[in-house]
Amino acid sequence: MEHDASPLLYEINTRAWLRALGKAATLDDVADATLDRIAELGFDWVWLLGVWQTGPAGLAISRSNPDWVRHYREILPDLDEAADICGSPFAVQNYTVHRNFGGDAALQRLRSRLRDRDVRLLLDFVPNHTALDHPRVRERPEFYIQGTEADLARAPENYARVETVQGPVILAHGRDPYFPGWPDTFQWNYRHPGARAAMVETLAKIANLCDGVRCDMAMLLLPEVIQRTWGDASRPADGATPIDAPFWPEAIARVKADHPEFLFMAEVYWDLEQALLRQGFDYAYDKRLYDQLRALDAAAVRAHLRADPEDQGRLVRFLENHDEERAAAEFSPQVHQAAAVLAFLAPGLRFIHEGQLEGRKVRLSVHLGRRPDEPVDEPLLAFYERLLAVLRRPEAHQGRWRLLDCRPAWETNPTWDRFVAFCREGPDGRRLLVVVNYGPTEGQCTIGLPLDGLHGKTHILQDLMGPNRYERSGDDLAARGLYLDMPEWGYHVFEWTE
């Protein structure tokens, strides 16, 4: 990869972001001061969620589903259905920037302003499905998974009859194998050669507008997942020869031939991240670490971080995103901070969601264009500003990472098992030592330090996240390790100097 080994990504809900500037705001109305702040905090990438053109069909579904509308009102008690419900950004009608946001030209101006600040732009690619009113629904229905009258009668939530140039056709709604279909979408068929070629061309077009893509539900395109979800229904309806080779290697190679540094990030679940990394993705979601942190399972976190170091550096670490509950709502304040230290100082891409730094607790539906007012959690914001300052250091951004052994402080003390410790060493030899007591009680631990240059020197450990400062004999550290007694959910990020 040509990219920074541990970049920092900021996800922004484009609709809500612009709505906060005014009902008619476009991307041109984003202030330079806002972009300056993003760059000053150290973000390398901005992901603008939901910039693509959506259509009236998806909007009608979003406004007519009573369960969805009930959920919107829980989020926005003062909901204005006409102004606030805007339809899902994942029901893409066309891969051009939404006219309400200023179109492609406004996006390119914003991209240029981000580049002036050394920040790159990430956009969505939603490969599994299209909007109900995507032009190809009418013009090329053979590019979609088709159903029968029996399918429609058996599972009306998963199919719909549409009028096309070929006459009335029953098409499948986009879905994954474990849930009913998304009623504002139709399912693309990656076994159809024409459909595959069309999506490769779409991706090549997107690559001219940004520096990378986050590929929505990327694992749904794996041949084994297609087979499990659709079976024989995925045979092209027009008799074209079905293709069973994986899509991603072909598509990624095509884009990178013209844009070698273009970044591909996969949203992926079901422990399929390795499969997608092997198919060419630069990064893949690490849902497993997120679940382990939510489960408060330090031993599982340690075991997970022992995986292949190269693969560790290609995982996306997060505590929240638009699909998950807000971290400030999911974690207590103490746990939140400890989990953030672990997630964002581990190797890989660090992914922070807009509002996470300020402690927002309400998860906004992607069907809404306005977010509720919430107070800023000043202590949490101060914590994140300290953590982001650490992440701007070379040894945190590009340094060699190594997991350290945690050992009992004495034979009958089991609290060591809640500790996670690792070291990052920068290109200039400077070190960071990260230790977290990821448990609900005070604990003691000895950290093994298989590091060079310990003997015959005094070493200073200055906590960059707090006031602690320790001096230790290098000979003792080499022989016995570093002993620590830490409170529940306690953490240290030590700058290590001689």
C-alpha positions in Angstrom: 0.0 0.0 0.0 1.1 3.5 -0.7 -1.0 4.9 2.1 0.0 6.0 5.6 0.1 2.8 7.8 -2.4 4.2 10.3 -4.5 7.0 8.8 -7.3 8.8 10.6 -10.7 9.0 9.0 -13.6 11.3 9.8 -17.1 10.2 8.8 -19.6 13.0 8.1 -23.3 12.7 7.4 -23.4 15.1 4.5 -27.1 15.8 4.7 -27.2 16.6 8.4 -23.9 18.5 8.1 -25.3 20.8 5.4 -28.7 21.1 7.0 -27.0 22.6 10.1 -25.7 25.4 7.9 -29.2 26.1 6.5 -31.9 24.5 4.5 -30.5 25.4 1.2 -26.8 25.0 2.0 -24.5 23.3 -0.5 -21.0 22.0 -0.3 -19.7 25.4 -1.2 -21.2 26.7 2.1 -18.8 24.6 4.2 -16.6 27.2 5.9 -12.8 27.1 5.5 -12.6 27.2 9.3 -14.5 23.9 9.5 -12.0 22.3 7.2 -9.1 23.9 9.1 -10.4 22.3 12.3 -10.6 18.8 10.7 -7.1 19.1 9.5 -5.8 20.5 12.8 -7.2 17.5 14.6 -5.0 15.3 12.4 -7.6 13.7 10.1 -6.1 12.4 6.9 -9.4 11.4 5.3 -13.0 12.8 5.3 -15.7 10.4 4.3 -18.8 12.3 3.1 -21.7 9.8 3.6 -24.5 10.1 1.2 -23.5 12.6 -1.5 -25.1 10.7 -4.4 -28.3 11.5 -6.2 -31.4 9.8 -4.8 -34.9 9.8 -6.3 -38.5 10.1 -5.4 -39.2 6.4 -5.3 -36.9 5.9 -2.3 -38.2 9.0 -0.6 -41.8 7.8 -0.9 -40.8 4.5 0.8 -39.1 6.3 3.6 -42.1 8.5 4.3 -44.8 5.8 3.9 -43.4 3.0 6.2 -45.2 3.5 9.5 -42.6 1.7 11.6 -39.8 3.8 10.1 -41.7 7.1 10.7 -42.4 6.0 14.3 -38.6 5.5 14.7 -37.9 8.9 13.2 -40.2 10.6 15.8 -38.3 8.9 18.6 -35.1 10.6 17.2 -36.8 13.9 16.3 -39.9 14.5 18.5 -40.5 17.7 16.4 -40.2 15.8 13.1 -41.3 17.8 10.0 -41.9 14.9 7.6 -41.7 17.0 4.5 -38.4 18.7 5.5 -36.7 16.1 7.6 -37.3 12.8 5.8 -35.0 12.6 2.8 -34.8 8.9 1.9 -31.9 6.5 2.3 -28.6 7.6 0.8 -28.0 3.9 0.0 -30.9 3.9 -2.5 -28.7 5.5 -5.2 -30.5 6.7 -8.3 -27.3 8.0 -10.0 -23.7 8.3 -9.1 -23.7 12.1 -9.6 -23.5 14.4 -6.6 -27.0 15.3 -5.4 -28.3 18.4 -7.0 -29.2 19.8 -3.5 -25.6 19.7 -2.5 -24.3 21.6 -5.6 -23.6 18.7 -7.9 -20.3 17.4 -9.1 -18.7 20.8 -9.5 -19.3 21.7 -5.8 -17.8 18.4 -4.7 -14.7 19.0 -6.7 -14.3 22.5 -5.2 -14.6 21.0 -1.7 -12.2 18.2 -2.7 -9.7 20.9 -3.8 -10.0 22.7 -0.5 -9.5 19.5 1.4 -6.4 18.7 -0.6 -5.0 22.1 0.2 -5.1 20.9 3.8 -3.5 17.5 3.0 -6.9 15.8 3.6 -8.2 13.2 1.1 -11.9 12.5 0.2 -13.7 9.2 0.6 -17.1 8.5 -0.9 -19.7 5.7 -0.9 -20.0 2.9 -3.4 -23.2 0.9 -2.9 -22.6 -2.1 -5.1 -25.2 -4.6 -3.9 -28.3 -2.8 -5.1 -29.7 0.4 -6.7 -32.7 2.6 -6.1 -36.1 1.5 -7.4 -36.0 4.3 -9.9 -32.4 3.8 -11.2 -32.5 4.2 -15.0 -31.3 0.6 -15.5 -34.3 -0.8 -13.7 -36.5 0.2 -16.7 -33.8 -0.1 -19.4 -31.9 -3.3 -18.4 -33.9 -5.4 -15.9 -31.8 -8.4 -16.9 -29.0 -6.8 -14.8 -31.1 -7.5 -11.6 -32.1 -10.6 -9.7 -35.5 -11.6 -11.1 -38.3 -13.5 -9.3 -41.4 -15.3 -10.3 -45.1 -14.9 -9.4 -44.6 -17.7 -6.9 -41.7 -15.7 -5.3 -43.8 -12.6 -5.1 -46.7 -14.5 -3.5 -44.4 -16.4 -1.0 -42.3 -13.4 0.1 -44.0 -10.1 -1.0 -41.6 -8.2 1.2 -38.7 -9.3 -0.9 -40.0 -8.8 -4.4 -41.9 -6.2 -6.5 -43.5 -6.0 -9.9 -42.1 -3.2 -12.1 -42.8 -1.9 -15.7 -39.7 -2.0 -18.0 -39.0 -1.7 -21.7 -39.4 -5.5 -21.7 -42.8 -5.3 -20.1 -43.7 -6.1 -16.5 -41.0 -7.9 -14.6 -40.7 -9.1 -11.0 -37.4 -8.0 -9.4 -35.9 -8.8 -6.0 -35.2 -6.2 -3.4 -31.6 -5.8 -2.3 -30.9 -7.8 0.8 -28.4 -9.9 2.7 -29.2 -13.6 3.5 -30.3 -13.0 7.1 -32.8 -10.2 6.8 -35.8 -9.2 4.6 -35.2 -7.1 1.6 -34.7 -3.3 1.7 -37.9 -2.1 0.0 -36.4 1.0 -1.5 -33.8 -1.0 -3.6 -33.5 -3.7 -6.2 -30.8 -6.3 -6.2 -28.0 -6.2 -8.8 -26.9 -9.5 -10.3 -23.1 -10.0 -10.3 -23.4 -13.2 -12.2 -24.6 -11.3 -15.3 -21.6 -10.2 -17.4 -23.2 -7.0 -18.5 -24.2 -6.1 -15.0 -20.6 -6.6 -13.8 -19.1 -4.5 -16.6 -21.6 -1.7 -15.8 -20.6 -1.7 -12.2 -16.9 -1.7 -13.0 -17.5 1.4 -15.2 -19.5 3.1 -12.4 -16.6 2.5 -10.0 -14.1 3.9 -12.5 -16.3 7.0 -12.9 -16.4 7.5 -9.1 -12.6 7.2 -8.9 -12.4 10.5 -10.9 -14.3 12.3 -8.2 -12.5 11.3 -5.0 -9.5 9.5 -3.5 -11.2 6.4 -2.2 -14.4 4.6 -1.6 -16.1 2.9 1.3 -17.8 -0.1 -0.2 -21.2 -0.8 1.4 -21.7 -4.4 2.6 -18.8 -5.5 0.4 -19.1 -9.2 1.4 -22.4 -9.5 -0.3 -20.6 -9.7 -3.6 -18.5 -12.7 -2.7 -19.6 -15.7 -4.9 -20.3 -17.9 -1.9 -22.6 -15.3 -0.4 -24.4 -14.8 -3.7 -25.0 -18.5 -3.9 -26.2 -18.7 -0.3 -28.5 -15.8 -0.7 -29.9 -16.3 -4.2 -29.1 -19.8 -5.4 -30.4 -20.5 -8.9 -32.3 -17.2 -9.0 -28.9 -15.5 -9.8 -28.7 -17.2 -13.2 -29.1 -14.4 -15.7 -32.7 -14.1 -16.8 -31.7 -13.4 -20.4 -29.7 -16.6 -20.7 -26.3 -14.9 -20.6 -23.4 -17.1 -19.5 -23.2 -16.7 -15.7 -19.9 -15.5 -14.2 -18.8 -17.0 -10.9 -15.3 -15.4 -10.5 -15.1 -12.8 -7.7 -16.0 -9.3 -8.7 -13.6 -7.3 -6.4 -10.2 -8.3 -7.8 -11.4 -7.3 -11.3 -12.9 -4.0 -10.3 -10.1 -3.0 -7.9 -7.4 -3.8 -10.6 -9.3 -1.7 -13.1 -9.5 1.4 -10.9 -5.9 1.1 -9.6 -4.5 0.8 -13.1 -5.6 4.5 -13.6 -5.4 5.6 -9.9 -2.7 3.6 -8.2 -3.2 5.3 -4.8 -7.0 5.0 -4.8 -8.1 3.5 -1.5 -10.7 0.7 -1.1 -12.3 0.2 2.3 -14.7 -2.6 2.8 -17.7 -2.6 5.1 -17.7 -6.3 6.0 -19.2 -8.6 8.7 -19.5 -12.4 9.4 -15.7 -12.7 9.9 -15.1 -12.3 6.1 -12.6 -9.4 6.4 -9.7 -11.6 5.5 -11.4 -12.8 2.4 -11.9 -9.2 1.2 -8.3 -8.2 2.1 -7.1 -11.1 0.0 -9.2 -9.8 -2.9 -7.4 -6.4 -3.0 -9.1 -4.2 -0.4 -6.7 -1.8 1.4 -8.7 -1.9 4.6 -11.7 -3.9 6.0 -14.0 -3.2 9.0 -12.9 -4.8 12.2 -16.3 -5.6 13.7 -14.7 -8.3 15.9 -12.6 -5.8 17.9 -15.7 -3.5 18.3 -17.8 -6.4 19.7 -15.0 -7.5 22.0 -14.7 -4.0 23.4 -18.4 -3.8 23.9 -18.4 -7.2 25.7 -15.6 -5.8 28.0 -13.5 -8.9 27.2 -9.8 -7.9 27.6 -8.6 -11.5 27.0 -10.4 -11.7 23.7 -9.0 -8.3 22.7 -5.5 -9.5 23.4 -6.0 -12.7 21.5 -7.5 -10.8 18.5 -4.5 -8.4 18.5 -2.1 -11.4 18.2 -3.2 -12.0 14.6 -0.8 -11.4 11.7 0.8 -7.9 12.1 0.4 -7.2 8.4 -3.3 -7.9 8.5 -3.7 -5.9 11.8 -2.5 -2.9 9.9 -5.2 -3.3 7.3 -8.2 -3.3 9.7 -10.6 -0.4 10.4 -10.8 0.3 14.1 -14.0 2.1 15.3 -16.2 2.6 18.4 -19.2 3.8 16.4 -20.4 4.6 12.9 -23.8 5.4 11.4 -24.7 1.7 11.6 -23.8 1.3 15.3 -25.1 2.9 18.5 -23.3 6.1 19.6 -20.2 5.2 21.7 -21.2 7.7 24.4 -24.5 5.9 24.7 -23.1 2.3 24.4 -20.1 2.7 26.8 -19.9 4.4 30.3 -17.5 7.4 30.3 -14.6 5.4 31.9 -15.0 2.4 29.5 -15.4 4.8 26.5 -12.0 6.3 27.1 -10.3 3.0 27.8 -11.8 1.5 24.7 -10.8 4.5 22.6 -7.1 4.2 23.7 -7.1 0.5 22.7 -8.9 0.9 19.4 -7.2 4.0 18.1 -3.6 3.2 19.2 -3.8 -0.3 17.7 -2.5 -0.6 14.1 -4.8 0.0 11.2 -7.1 2.8 10.0 -8.7 4.8 12.8 -12.3 5.6 12.1 -14.1 8.4 14.0 -17.7 9.4 13.5 -18.9 13.0 13.4 -20.3 13.8 16.9 -18.3 11.1 18.6 -15.7 13.6 19.9 -18.4 15.7 21.4 -20.3 12.8 23.0 -23.5 12.7 20.9 -25.7 9.9 22.1 -28.5 9.9 19.5 -27.9 7.6 16.5 -29.4 9.4 13.5 -31.4 7.4 11.0 -29.8 7.7 7.5 -33.3 8.5 6.2 -33.3 11.8 8.1 -31.6 15.0 7.1 -31.6 16.8 10.5 -30.1 15.7 13.7 -31.4 16.7 17.2 -29.6 19.3 19.3 -27.4 17.7 22.0 -25.0 19.3 24.5 -21.3 18.9 24.1 -19.7 16.5 26.6 -16.7 18.8 27.5 -14.7 16.2 29.5 -15.0 13.7 26.7 -14.0 16.3 24.1 -11.0 17.2 26.2 -10.0 13.5 26.3 -10.3 13.1 22.6 -8.3 16.2 21.9 -5.5 14.7 24.1 -5.8 11.4 22.3 -5.7 13.0 18.8 -2.6 14.9 19.8 -1.0 11.5 20.6 -2.2 10.1 17.3 -0.4 13.0 15.4 2.9 11.8 16.7 5.1 9.9 14.2 5.4 6.8 16.3 1.6 6.6 16.6 1.0 7.3 13.0 3.7 5.3 11.3 5.6 3.4 14.0 6.2 -0.3 14.3 3.6 -1.9 16.6 4.1 -4.9 18.9 1.8 -6.6 21.4 3.4 -7.1 24.8 3.0 -10.0 27.2 0.9 -9.3 30.4 1.9 -11.5 33.3 0.6 -11.9 36.9 2.1 -9.4 39.3 2.2 -12.2 41.8 1.1 -15.8 41.7 -2.4 -15.6 43.2 -3.4 -12.3 41.5 -5.8 -12.9 38.6 -6.3 -9.2 37.7 -3.5 -9.3 35.2 -5.9 -10.9 32.7 -7.7 -7.7 32.2 -4.7 -5.8 30.9 -3.8 -5.1 27.3 -0.4 -3.6 26.5 1.5 -2.8 23.4 4.4 -0.6 22.1 4.7 1.6 19.1 8.2 2.6 17.9 8.6 5.5 15.5 11.0 5.7 12.5 13.3 7.9 14.7 13.4 5.3 17.5 11.0 7.1 19.9 8.6 4.8 21.7 5.1 4.9 23.0 4.0 2.3 25.6 0.2 1.8 25.8 -1.3 0.0 28.8 -5.0 -0.4 29.6 -6.6 -2.1 32.6 -9.8 -3.1 30.7 -11.7 -4.3 33.7 -14.1 -3.1 36.4 -11.8 -3.3 39.4 -8.3 -2.1 40.3 -5.7 -4.5 38.9 -2.0 -5.2 38.9 0.2 -6.6 36.1 3.8 -7.0 35.0 4.4 -6.1 31.4 7.2 -8.0 29.6 9.5 -5.7 27.7 11.5 -7.6 25.0 12.9 -4.3 23.8 16.4 -3.3 22.7 18.6 -0.8 24.6 17.2 -1.3 28.1 20.4 -2.3 30.0 22.6 0.2 31.8 20.2 3.2 31.5 17.5 5.0 33.4 14.3 5.2 31.5 11.6 7.8 31.9 7.9 7.1 31.3 5.8 10.2 30.9 2.1 9.7 30.5 0.8 11.7 27.6 -2.9 11.2 28.7 -2.3 12.1 32.4 0.1 13.4 35.0 2.0 10.2 35.8 5.8 10.2 35.4 8.0 7.2 36.3 11.8 6.6 36.3 12.9 3.0 36.0 16.1 1.1 35.9 16.7 -0.5 32.4 18.3 -3.5 34.0 15.3 -4.1 36.2 12.9 -3.6 33.3 14.8 -6.1 31.2 14.9 -8.7 34.0 11.5 -8.3 35.6 9.3 -6.2 33.3 7.3 -3.1 34.2 5.0 -3.5 37.2 1.8 -1.4 37.2 -1.1 -1.0 39.6 -4.0 0.7 37.8 -7.6 1.6 38.7 -10.6 0.1 36.9 -10.7 1.1 33.2 -7.4 2.9 33.8 -5.0 3.7 30.9 -1.5 5.1 30.3 0.1 6.2 27.0 3.7 6.6 28.0 6.3 8.5 26.1 9.4 6.5 26.6 12.7 8.3 26.8 16.1 7.5 28.3 
